[in-house]
Amino acid sequence: MQRYKITFMYDGTNFAGFQRQPHRRTVESVLTKIVNKMAKNPTPTIAIYGSGRTDSGVHALAQVAHFDFPFMIPAENMRKGLNSMLPMDMEVLKVEEVAETFHARYDVSGKRYLYRIDLGEFRNPFKRHYTGHWKFPVDLGKIDQALGDLVGEHDFTSFVASGAQTRTFVRTIYEATCHLDEANDELVFEFYGNGFMYNQVRIMVGVLIEIGAGTRPIHDILRLYEVKDRRQARRTVSAAGLYLKHVYYQGEDPAHPTKLPQRQR
């Protein structure tokens, strides 16, 4: 068996998220079908292991997964073969042959997410699947000040939707930025951290946009850390504006430039 690591992108509009679900079109189910078809539908079925889940409507610029294939195909031929069979809303960017110890999910050391918000007065029909929307004035200076409160290790209980399956709500954010894309009249947020929980980025953006609009104090994020109450964070922005931009692994992560010892399985 050869283990392959694939880096791929997808338009999440017509997917019910990444994780396989009965009777629903998901990224995992489409990939599983294609990989098994390439392998002549072996028994047992080849399983796909992703770096993590994305929700319904969320996009990926560089998602990562791995699978074990029953015979050797050169990596570039595997990429071409997958792309020849995948639907138009998915594309494999890179295929690598990796050791059997590599795991797309458990070896992740960091992730980078992007969130786009259209600032037009009305919702642009050509952006509705690819941006959030906010029509009120925002003060970028206030948002910039608030972004600093996100950086570092914090308990993000107030920023996680109910249903999150995690043992701890403590995460570390290494970078949090926002800039105005004047050409497209959009705010572009970017977050890089060691991991993000269910709806965390969408809730953080909701809080930040309210701070920019003046409906929250600039440093209200610090209060939300203390109260640990999801209801007080209030808004969850649309899934359409969220993109998984990059998945980092040990040795290639800017926050962890040195490869860590091999984890125990």
C-alpha positions in Angstrom: 0.0 0.0 0.0 1.3 3.5 -0.9 0.2 6.4 1.2 -0.6 9.6 -0.8 -1.0 13.1 0.6 -3.1 15.3 -1.6 -3.6 19.1 -1.5 -6.8 20.2 -3.2 -9.2 23.1 -3.4 -13.0 23.2 -3.7 -15.9 25.5 -4.0 -18.0 24.6 -1.0 -21.3 26.1 -2.3 -22.8 22.8 -3.3 -21.2 20.6 -0.6 -22.8 19.8 2.7 -19.4 20.2 4.3 -16.4 18.0 4.3 -17.4 15.0 6.5 -19.3 12.1 4.9 -23.0 12.1 5.7 -25.8 9.7 4.5 -27.6 10.9 1.4 -25.7 14.2 1.1 -23.0 15.4 -1.2 -19.9 16.0 0.8 -16.2 16.5 -0.1 -15.2 13.3 1.6 -17.9 11.2 -0.1 -16.9 12.6 -3.6 -13.2 11.9 -3.0 -13.9 8.5 -1.6 -15.9 7.5 -4.7 -13.3 8.7 -7.1 -10.3 7.2 -5.3 -12.0 3.8 -5.1 -13.0 4.0 -8.7 -9.4 4.5 -9.7 -8.4 1.5 -7.6 -11.1 -0.7 -9.3 -13.4 -0.6 -6.2 -11.3 -2.7 -3.8 -12.6 -4.4 -0.6 -12.4 -3.0 2.0 -13.1 0.5 0.6 -10.2 3.0 0.6 -10.8 5.6 3.3 -10.1 9.3 3.0 -8.6 11.1 6.0 -8.8 14.9 5.9 -6.9 17.5 7.8 -10.2 18.6 9.4 -13.8 19.4 8.7 -15.2 22.3 6.9 -18.9 23.2 7.2 -21.6 23.4 4.5 -20.8 26.3 2.2 -17.2 26.8 3.4 -14.5 26.8 0.7 -10.9 25.5 0.6 -8.0 27.0 -1.2 -5.6 24.2 0.0 -7.3 21.4 2.0 -5.2 18.3 2.7 -6.1 14.6 2.9 -4.4 11.3 2.7 -5.3 7.8 1.6 -3.6 4.4 1.2 -3.7 3.1 -2.4 -3.4 -0.6 -3.3 -0.8 -0.1 -6.0 1.9 2.4 -7.0 1.0 5.3 -9.3 3.5 8.2 -9.8 2.4 11.2 -7.9 1.9 13.4 -11.0 -0.1 10.7 -12.7 -2.3 10.4 -9.6 -3.0 14.1 -9.7 -3.9 14.0 -13.3 -6.0 10.9 -12.9 -8.0 12.4 -10.0 -8.6 15.7 -11.7 -9.9 13.9 -14.8 -12.6 12.3 -12.7 -13.4 15.0 -10.1 -16.4 17.4 -10.6 -15.9 20.9 -11.7 -16.0 22.3 -8.1 -12.9 20.4 -7.0 -9.3 20.3 -8.2 -6.2 18.5 -6.8 -3.3 20.9 -6.7 -0.5 18.5 -5.6 0.0 14.8 -4.8 2.9 13.5 -2.7 4.0 10.0 -1.8 4.5 10.0 2.0 5.5 7.6 4.7 2.9 5.3 6.2 3.4 7.3 9.5 2.0 10.5 8.0 -1.5 11.5 9.0 -3.3 14.4 7.4 -5.3 15.2 10.6 -3.1 14.3 13.5 0.1 15.7 12.2 -1.4 19.2 11.6 0.5 21.9 13.5 -1.3 25.0 12.2 -4.0 26.3 9.9 -4.7 29.6 8.1 -8.2 30.8 7.3 -9.4 33.7 5.2 -12.7 35.5 5.6 -14.1 38.0 3.0 -16.9 40.5 3.6 -18.5 42.5 0.8 -19.2 46.1 2.0 -21.7 47.0 -0.8 -25.0 48.6 0.1 -26.9 45.6 -1.3 -25.8 42.0 -1.6 -24.1 41.4 -4.9 -25.7 38.3 -6.5 -22.4 37.3 -8.0 -20.7 37.3 -4.6 -23.4 35.7 -2.5 -21.8 32.3 -2.4 -18.2 33.6 -1.9 -18.4 36.5 0.6 -20.2 37.6 3.8 -22.0 40.9 3.6 -22.0 44.0 5.8 -23.6 47.3 4.5 -22.9 49.6 7.5 -19.9 51.8 8.0 -16.9 50.2 9.8 -13.8 51.8 11.4 -10.7 49.8 10.4 -8.7 51.4 13.1 -11.0 49.9 15.8 -10.8 46.5 14.1 -7.0 46.7 14.0 -6.9 47.4 17.8 -9.2 44.5 18.5 -7.3 42.1 16.4 -4.3 42.3 18.8 -6.6 40.9 21.6 -7.0 37.7 19.6 -3.3 37.0 19.3 -1.8 34.6 21.8 -3.1 31.6 23.8 -6.7 32.1 25.1 -9.8 30.2 26.1 -12.2 30.7 23.2 -15.3 29.3 24.9 -17.4 32.4 23.9 -16.4 31.9 20.3 -17.4 28.3 19.7 -20.8 27.1 18.6 -22.7 24.5 20.5 -22.0 21.0 19.2 -18.2 21.5 19.1 -16.5 18.2 19.8 -13.4 19.2 21.7 -11.8 18.5 25.1 -10.5 22.0 25.5 -11.4 25.5 24.2 -7.9 26.8 24.6 -6.2 27.7 21.3 -3.3 29.9 20.2 -3.6 32.4 17.4 -0.3 33.6 15.9 -1.5 36.2 13.5 -4.8 38.0 13.0 -5.1 40.7 10.3 -7.6 42.7 8.3 -7.3 44.8 5.3 -9.5 46.7 2.9 -9.6 45.3 -0.7 -10.6 48.6 -2.4 -10.9 47.1 -5.8 -13.6 44.7 -4.7 -14.9 46.8 -1.8 -14.3 44.0 0.6 -12.8 43.5 4.1 -10.4 40.6 4.1 -9.6 38.9 7.5 -6.9 36.3 7.9 -6.2 34.1 11.0 -3.3 31.8 11.5 -3.2 29.6 14.6 -2.6 26.1 15.9 -6.2 25.1 15.4 -9.7 26.4 15.1 -13.0 25.0 16.5 -16.5 24.7 15.2 -17.6 28.2 13.8 -14.8 29.9 15.7 -13.6 32.0 12.8 -17.1 33.0 11.8 -17.9 34.1 15.4 -14.7 36.0 15.8 -15.4 37.9 12.5 -18.9 38.6 13.8 -17.5 40.2 16.9 -14.8 42.2 15.0 -17.3 43.6 12.6 -19.5 44.8 15.4 -16.5 46.4 17.0 -15.7 48.1 13.7 -19.3 49.3 13.5 -19.1 50.8 17.0 -21.7 48.5 18.6 -19.1 46.9 20.9 -16.2 48.4 22.8 -12.9 48.0 21.1 -11.5 45.6 23.7 -14.7 43.6 24.2 -12.9 40.4 23.2 -11.1 40.5 26.5 -14.4 40.5 28.4 -15.7 37.6 26.2 -12.7 35.5 27.3 -13.7 36.0 30.9 -17.4 35.4 30.7 -17.1 32.2 28.6 -20.6 32.7 27.2 -21.3 32.0 23.5 -24.6 34.0 23.7 -22.7 37.2 24.4 -20.6 36.9 21.2 -23.9 36.9 19.4 -23.3 37.0 15.6 -22.1 34.1 13.4 -21.3 35.4 9.9 -22.2 33.6 6.7 -20.2 30.4 5.8 -19.9 31.7 2.2 -17.1 34.1 3.1 -14.9 31.5 4.8 -11.9 29.8 3.1 -9.4 27.3 4.5 -6.2 28.9 3.0 -3.4 26.7 4.2 -2.7 23.6 6.4 0.7 23.5 8.1 2.6 20.4 9.1 5.6 19.9 11.4 8.8 21.4 9.9 6.9 23.6 7.4 4.9 25.7 9.9 6.3 29.2 10.4 5.5 29.0 14.1 7.3 25.6 14.4 10.1 25.8 11.9 11.9 22.8 13.4 10.5 19.3 12.8 9.2 17.9 16.0 9.9 14.3 17.2 7.7 11.7 15.6 4.5 11.4 17.6 3.5 8.1 19.1 0.6 6.2 17.6 
